[in-house]
Amino acid sequence: MVNQKFQYPELVRVEKNDVRYYQDSNDHLVPSVTTILSATGDKSGINAWKRRVGKKVAKQVVDEAITIGTAVHLAIENYLNDCEWKNFSDDRLGLLAYQISKRFVEDCLSDIDEVWGLESGLVVEGLYAGTADCIGIYKGNPTIIDFKTAKKIKPKDWIEDYFLQGAAYANAHNVMFNTEIRSIAILMVDRDLLFKEFLVEKKEFESFTNTWKQRIISYYKINKALGRE
């Protein structure tokens, strides 16, 4: 399944003023895709939730989600690399991560025909960089594939940033390797083990690409000095 068609760079990550950057080939610091999305997005909803539940509960929820998500991503990566994937902690979160990973492995990954890269570094010189979960052939098309865990399956209009992230990675890959990736697949499993595929192609892909370009412009208008140090 794994076909290493491309030589993806090892990105050098730099944390500066609590912001994530990567070094491009000219040793310029460029913001991560998630940094750009966070800096230019609407945080009113998440901020209202944090005020409602309180800082302590909000931190606990976020930390749990990160723990589960990290374990699931590692399991999927190991599975796709044909390695042992059933390595989880014995606590509640480890058991939940195992169940979600098992759902992915048994029922949700069969449409991945070929894997070009896993946790692969992508960079557009002087603009942005990031690490894609999975790049390859999905349902016959070159695709950026992202694996998501959630408490509950989210409506499509709540996860625009997932598609913008996918568009960012697809366009970076196209620039770096002269490919024509025009497809994004978000594969999501929630804690009830429900699975949802969100597939973006063609005109919808172009729409997210245009929105992503506007977010880059907005970021550099706000942060003129950042990313060029």
C-alpha positions as a printed NumPy array, in Angstrom:
array([[  0.   ,   0.   ,   0.   ],
       [  2.872,   2.4  ,   0.787],
       [  4.576,   3.751,  -2.327],
       [  7.224,   6.366,  -1.567],
       [  6.915,   8.297,  -4.818],
       [  8.126,  11.602,  -3.37 ],
       [ 10.925,  12.757,  -1.097],
       [  9.218,  14.777,   1.619],
       [ 11.396,  17.178,   3.629],
       [ 12.112,  16.842,   7.32 ],
       [ 10.681,  20.082,   8.666],
       [ 12.484,  21.957,  11.411],
       [  9.922,  23.235,  13.898],
       [ 10.503,  26.426,  15.883],
       [  8.348,  27.781,  18.717],
       [  8.647,  31.548,  19.06 ],
       [  6.4  ,  33.776,  21.184],
       [  4.049,  30.784,  21.587],
       [  3.652,  30.572,  17.806],
       [  4.606,  27.54 ,  15.71 ],
       [  6.915,  28.153,  12.763],
       [  8.881,  25.953,  10.411],
       [ 12.111,  26.734,   8.618],
       [ 11.961,  26.779,   4.841],
       [ 14.961,  25.926,   2.656],
       [ 16.199,  29.518,   2.931],
       [ 16.11 ,  29.286,   6.748],
       [ 13.192,  31.726,   6.872],
       [ 10.616,  31.086,   9.563],
       [  7.224,  30.473,   8.001],
       [  4.017,  29.938,   9.984],
       [  2.37 ,  26.555,  10.178],
       [ -0.957,  26.034,   8.46 ],
       [ -2.659,  25.703,  11.853],
       [ -1.048,  28.949,  13.02 ],
       [ -2.496,  30.818,  10.025],
       [ -5.936,  29.301,  10.511],
       [ -5.938,  30.059,  14.233],
       [ -4.802,  33.659,  13.721],
       [ -7.388,  34.427,  11.045],
       [-10.375,  32.403,  12.247],
       [-13.474,  33.239,  14.261],
       [-12.815,  32.201,  17.878],
       [-16.086,  33.502,  19.308],
       [-17.66 ,  30.047,  19.54 ],
       [-14.735,  28.34 ,  21.266],
       [-14.219,  31.301,  23.591],
       [-17.889,  31.26 ,  24.589],
       [-17.623,  27.53 ,  25.323],
       [-14.545,  28.057,  27.492],
       [-16.339,  30.759,  29.478],
       [-19.376,  28.508,  29.902],
       [-17.543,  25.406,  31.163],
       [-14.627,  27.143,  32.864],
       [-10.873,  26.981,  32.238],
       [-10.302,  23.801,  34.217],
       [-12.963,  21.749,  32.435],
       [-12.   ,  23.2  ,  29.049],
       [ -8.363,  22.207,  29.576],
       [ -9.377,  18.702,  30.641],
       [-11.546,  18.244,  27.538],
       [ -8.801,  19.521,  25.225],
       [ -6.109,  17.414,  26.883],
       [ -8.252,  14.263,  26.6  ],
       [ -8.948,  14.957,  22.944],
       [ -5.229,  15.445,  22.244],
       [ -4.311,  12.222,  24.073],
       [ -6.891,  10.163,  22.181],
       [ -6.14 ,  11.811,  18.844],
       [ -2.384,  11.284,  19.164],
       [ -2.807,   7.589,  20.032],
       [ -5.255,   7.007,  17.173],
       [ -3.057,   8.768,  14.616],
       [ -0.048,   6.684,  15.662],
       [ -2.087,   3.469,  15.424],
       [ -3.337,   4.335,  11.92 ],
       [  0.171,   5.278,  10.804],
       [  1.532,   1.967,  12.111],
       [ -1.28 ,   0.021,  10.457],
       [ -0.736,   1.676,   7.073],
       [  3.001,   0.98 ,   7.413],
       [  2.125,  -2.693,   8.015],
       [  3.425,  -2.51 ,  11.592],
       [  1.892,  -3.581,  14.889],
       [ -0.7  ,  -0.957,  15.77 ],
       [ -2.298,  -2.28 ,  18.973],
       [ -0.08 ,  -0.396,  21.427],
       [ -2.23 ,   1.553,  23.877],
       [ -2.187,   2.514,  27.53 ],
       [ -4.343,   0.475,  29.912],
       [ -6.388,   3.42 ,  31.194],
       [ -9.779,   4.747,  30.046],
       [ -8.362,   6.968,  27.324],
       [ -6.159,   4.166,  26.021],
       [ -9.142,   1.836,  25.755],
       [-11.171,   4.489,  23.945],
       [ -8.276,   5.2  ,  21.571],
       [ -8.022,   1.455,  20.841],
       [-11.74 ,   1.17 ,  20.069],
       [-11.644,   4.191,  17.737],
       [ -8.486,   2.916,  16.027],
       [-10.062,  -0.518,  15.586],
       [-13.062,   1.119,  13.894],
       [-10.736,   2.977,  11.531],
       [ -8.689,  -0.119,  10.735],
       [-11.592,  -2.51 ,  10.225],
       [-14.109,  -0.275,   8.48 ],
       [-12.797,   3.142,   7.427],
       [ -9.488,   2.806,   5.57 ],
       [-10.409,   0.419,   2.76 ],
       [-10.795,   3.205,   0.174],
       [ -7.125,   4.19 ,   0.539],
       [ -5.61 ,   2.545,  -2.542],
       [ -2.05 ,   3.815,  -2.153],
       [ -0.091,   5.787,   0.43 ],
       [  2.566,   8.216,  -0.758],
       [  3.381,   9.695,   2.62 ],
       [  2.403,   9.659,   6.288],
       [  3.053,  12.618,   8.593],
       [  4.742,  14.219,   5.609],
       [  6.317,  17.668,   5.674],
       [  5.095,  20.169,   3.078],
       [  6.298,  23.736,   2.575],
       [  5.651,  26.653,   0.26 ],
       [  8.826,  28.709,   0.401],
       [  8.363,  32.005,   2.214],
       [  4.679,  31.411,   2.937],
       [  3.724,  28.416,   5.095],
       [  4.453,  24.813,   6.012],
       [  2.821,  21.883,   7.756],
       [  2.586,  18.133,   8.183],
       [ -0.1  ,  16.129,   6.39 ],
       [ -1.577,  13.018,   8.031],
       [ -1.706,  11.008,   4.812],
       [ -1.104,  11.679,   1.123],
       [ -2.009,   9.167,  -1.53 ],
       [ -4.711,   7.67 ,  -3.726],
       [ -8.232,   7.64 ,  -2.256],
       [-11.104,   6.212,  -4.289],
       [ -8.893,   6.386,  -7.364],
       [ -7.838,  10.04 ,  -6.992],
       [ -4.731,  11.754,  -5.579],
       [ -5.944,  13.057,  -2.215],
       [ -4.947,  14.71 ,   1.026],
       [ -6.39 ,  12.398,   3.705],
       [ -6.919,  13.52 ,   7.278],
       [ -7.948,  11.334,  10.205],
       [-10.096,  13.024,  12.847],
       [-11.476,  11.915,  16.191],
       [-14.404,  13.687,  17.835],
       [-16.769,  13.411,  20.772],
       [-19.634,  13.533,  18.278],
       [-19.628,  13.599,  14.488],
       [-19.571,  17.26 ,  13.507],
       [-21.739,  18.894,  10.826],
       [-19.806,  19.81 ,   7.702],
       [-20.295,  23.543,   8.164],
       [-18.57 ,  23.357,  11.576],
       [-15.292,  22.032,  10.197],
       [-14.351,  24.489,   7.461],
       [-10.804,  24.745,   8.834],
       [-10.289,  21.018,   8.226],
       [-10.951,  21.555,   4.533],
       [ -8.831,  24.704,   4.424],
       [ -5.981,  22.749,   6.   ],
       [ -6.413,  20.067,   3.353],
       [ -6.415,  22.68 ,   0.598],
       [ -3.231,  24.187,   2.026],
       [ -1.471,  20.823,   1.97 ],
       [ -2.773,  19.911,  -1.495],
       [ -1.581,  23.179,  -2.994],
       [  1.795,  22.895,  -1.273],
       [  2.209,  19.38 ,  -2.672],
       [  1.25 ,  20.562,  -6.152],
       [  3.833,  23.351,  -5.993],
       [  6.588,  21.105,  -4.62 ],
       [  6.102,  18.067,  -6.837],
       [  4.113,  19.318,  -9.849],
       [  1.162,  17.107,  -8.912],
       [ -2.522,  17.796,  -9.443],
       [ -4.143,  16.958,  -6.128],
       [ -7.718,  18.285,  -6.157],
       [ -9.299,  16.113,  -3.499],
       [ -9.555,  16.216,   0.313],
       [-10.902,  13.358,   2.428],
       [-11.68 ,  13.925,   6.097],
       [-12.295,  10.573,   7.804],
       [-13.893,  11.043,  11.239],
       [-14.759,   8.551,  13.986],
       [-16.468,   9.702,  17.186],
       [-16.559,   8.202,  20.679],
       [-19.732,   6.281,  19.839],
       [-17.636,   4.679,  17.057],
       [-19.732,   6.301,  14.327],
       [-17.854,   6.981,  11.093],
       [-18.312,   9.864,   8.672],
       [-16.499,  10.578,   5.42 ],
       [-16.295,  14.19 ,   4.229],
       [-15.03 ,  14.271,   0.628],
       [-14.237,  17.539,  -1.159],
       [-13.475,  17.604,  -4.87 ],
       [-13.615,  19.729,  -8.035],
       [-15.405,  23.089,  -7.671],
       [-15.721,  22.716,  -3.912],
       [-11.981,  22.078,  -3.691],
       [-11.322,  25.224,  -5.726],
       [-13.594,  27.214,  -3.41 ],
       [-11.666,  26.092,  -0.323],
       [ -8.388,  26.83 ,  -2.116],
       [ -9.517,  30.401,  -2.812],
       [-10.614,  30.847,   0.814],
       [ -7.266,  29.485,   2.014],
       [ -5.404,  32.018,  -0.156],
       [ -7.471,  34.808,   1.392],
       [ -6.578,  33.546,   4.865],
       [ -2.866,  33.683,   3.954],
       [ -3.274,  37.27 ,   2.774],
       [ -5.147,  38.185,   5.959],
       [ -2.464,  36.583,   8.121],
       [  0.383,  38.517,   6.533],
       [ -1.557,  41.762,   6.684],
       [ -1.955,  41.277,  10.434],
       [  1.525,  39.842,  11.009],
       [  3.732,  41.654,   8.565],
       [  6.984,  40.9  ,  10.401],
       [  6.226,  37.355,  11.48 ],
       [  7.443,  34.481,   9.384],
       [ 10.174,  36.574,   7.762],
       [ 12.619,  36.678,  10.661]])
